[in-house]
Amino acid sequence: MRSTILLLSLLLSLQLFAQQPGRLVITIHNTDNTPLEGATVELLRAADSVLVRSAVSDRAGIADLERIPEGTYHARVTMTGFAVTKAGPISITKEQPDVKYGPVVLSVNTTAELGGVTVTAKKPFIQKLTDRLIVNVESSIISAGSSALDVLERSPGVSIDQNDAVSLRGRQGVLIMIDGKPSPLGPADVANYLRGLPASAIDRIEIITNPSAKYDAAGNSGIIDIRMKKDQRLGLNGTYTAGYGQGVFPKANAGSTFNYRNKKVNMFGNYNYNYRKNLNHLLLDRSFFTNGVLTSFDTKDNYMTAPMNSHNARFGADYFPSKKTIIGFVLNGNFAAIDRTNDNVAQVFDQQRAPSFNFLTHATSLDKFDNIVGNANIKHTFDSTGKELTADFDYGVFNNLSLSSTATRYVDNRGSVYLPPYILDGNQDGRLTIKSFKADYVNPLPKGAKLEAGFKTSFVSSDNDVRFFDVSNGTPQNDVQKTNRFFYDENINAGYLNVSKQFKKWSLQVGLRGEETNIKGRQVVNDMRFDSSYFQLFPSAFLTYNVAKDQTLGFSVSRRIDRPGYSQLNPFQFLIDVTLYSTGNTRLLPQFTWSYEMSYTLKQLNFTLAYSRTRQNMTTAILRYNDVFPSNPAADNVTVQIPLNLESSDYVGLNIAAPVRVNSWWNMMTNADLFYIHFNSNIANTPLSNGTPSARLSNNNTMTLGKGWTSELNFNYNSPGRSGYMEFRSSWGLAAGIQKNVMKNKGTVRFNISDIFWTNLPRATITYGNYIENWRAYRETRVANLTFTYRFGNNKVQAARRRITASEDERRRAGN
């Protein structure tokens, strides 16, 4: 408590002295001296033309660029329909850190154009900024025709395991956000949503490894924010996209975006359809021991196909009652159906590894998801200093329905009936509702300083009703051991405060976020209830030191939390086959992490050294059923997949981001993550105190070939690694693509092949004292895609105001 009071006192005292690093306010006009809204301003270092900051001009024609190191710069201003204009030199010094420049006058492009389209500079596929990594999906040739999940998995430092859990730089506990808003879905549901979302609907992915107190405290390894595409021009503009892909099975996608804007109203929307037939061929070898002696052994060959049809729609509008106020709403809908078919051939051996009997399982399930989320927002700017208030209200409903049937036949080695068949039908009906409200206030203080504060409250309710029926004898009978209903309610209240200060060559930002969590759960069978409430503080601090003109040191520290997903707390037992179950855990605790980072930037090179310690690590374990449910014993070869807490883990990692302009037509970005994670725990009488050095490397090359041709080559490598009791083997992949602009640059044709040699496949070993499992999976990582995009509308008109919500100010400053 005393440390908390001291920290709060420090925060309050810093308000009086806070000051941001250098700031440039630049004004953009046309030749009629009318402010231009939507112009892109890129601030380039004069010495080497490296991009330092970028911003988009507002309705007053003003672009505000903040946190600029001392130095001399040039500004490059671009806007569709206008000639590229350069301004400068512009100097930021400690004596004059705040500079107003302009107006910069843009003239209409009168040079020869292709179909009225002005060709401007293209964003690189990967951008490394001071506080985040940007993956510009729209700029990637090899992302065309892929799903959002495919693009995410190819992003630097990101990996997705067999349970669809996302890791960042080797650490699990990632907060997935869509357009700046946390997703309320669990890992499996988020993965299904992203599988059904085509990459053509995404503008970019932002990866933030150490967020400030302004962000939700969830995500011990950081935040991945998926930003959807928007059209920003006046009049009616948009795109049509269609594509076909072929892996083992076919894939197809089609979609359209539109934007209509006049002086008072901006309407925008998109619709995307995605069909993907996916494959997951899983091979398992399982060994069971008692006192170190092998008692049973089996193999499983599990072949699953999962055709998915998904529809994603989005519609929104902004209304401008005055120059200082914006009122808007956005409505998002996702409708998907997955028709899974799973055939499993299992062979059981005795302790001498002699064949005993086989069981054959045929399982089907029809899963339907429909999600609708609405957002209402308002932003008011009080004056020209940047004082503003934003507020957002969200309401969402997430429904899912699953109809399943699992039929198992038992045969001996001669093919005769070994045991009577077992047939289980299931009907699961789930509903999740979320309501949230948040407000953020920005108050610039004297001498260019800034104070940020805000609060958020959210309410989540979940109702899962599942019924199972044993139909082995032809007549459905309720299986009382599996039928159940689970209710879950959660309320989180949060508030934060951020202040900052610059002292000559170094700057400091300190923040504090407090979050109160209230949880209640009830399982209908046996009327089992649980509830908990806790309040936690999440401090953060960021220190930057300008060593020299092209050298910057950065230090940061923050505390994070990861709460269990709603499905992870659901205690239902789901049958995968007669020897495999999946269940949740009502005793699962949140995990807490202290993260420390030190970064060094030398011109374009960036090095980040990180250390973190996590307590109560949440992980998904595969254990013998009797170790988890000793009061309800099953056969010795039955296992259960369940989320559990480890004791702790320690992470040490080095990230290297190296963008290189090889020559005028070839750009290369190399990203390397070298890390070591040491895990501590004791599960199933198996002590764990171990770690494995690991590396994840990616190299992306884009080449401009001339006459409208562009190509891309991407290589990635994952070394062996460890996650708790699981050890992974290495994997690598190579992808390539090419594109051609056609139809006077209004159309683009792209062709690509991902994982050309089909080598980016997961393999792992799980080891406990009484159980060892080896598994490997064959998935459709190799897919050839052909896509076509057509852009319509008048590209010479004035660009529209960017749609801004409470969390999009960071997006503007990050490179748009």
Beta strands, then each sheet from edge to edge (+ up, - down):
strand 1: 22-30
strand 2: 40-45
strand 3: 51-56
strand 4: 62-68
strand 5: 71-78
strand 6: 85-92
strand 7: 98-106
strand 8: 126-128
strand 9: 133-135
strand 10: 158-160
strand 11: 166-168
strand 12: 171-172
strand 13: 174-178
strand 14: 181-182
strand 15: 202-208
strand 16: 222-228
strand 17: 235-246
strand 18: 250-261
strand 19: 265-290
strand 20: 293-322
strand 21: 325-349
strand 22: 355-381
strand 23: 388-411
strand 24: 417-445
strand 25: 449-470
strand 26: 477-478
strand 27: 484-503
strand 28: 506-523
strand 29: 528-548
strand 30: 551-562
strand 31: 573-577
strand 32: 580-583
strand 33: 591-602
strand 34: 605-615
strand 35: 618-624
strand 36: 639-645
strand 37: 648-663
strand 38: 666-683
strand 39: 686-706
strand 40: 709-718
strand 41: 721-723
strand 42: 726-728
strand 43: 731-742
strand 44: 747-754
strand 45: 763-768
strand 46: 771-779
strand 47: 783-793
sheet 1: 4+ 1- 7-
sheet 2: 3+ 2- 5+ 6-
sheet 3: 8+ 9- 15+ 16- 13- 14+
sheet 4: 10+ 11- 12+
sheet 5: 26+ 25- 24+ 23- 22+ 21- 20+ 19- 18+ 17- 47+ 44- 43+ 40- 39+ 38- 37+ 34- 33+ 30- 29+ 28- 27+
sheet 6: 26+ 25- 24+ 23- 22+ 21- 20+ 19- 46+ 45- 42+ 41-
sheet 7: 31+ 32- 36- 35+
end
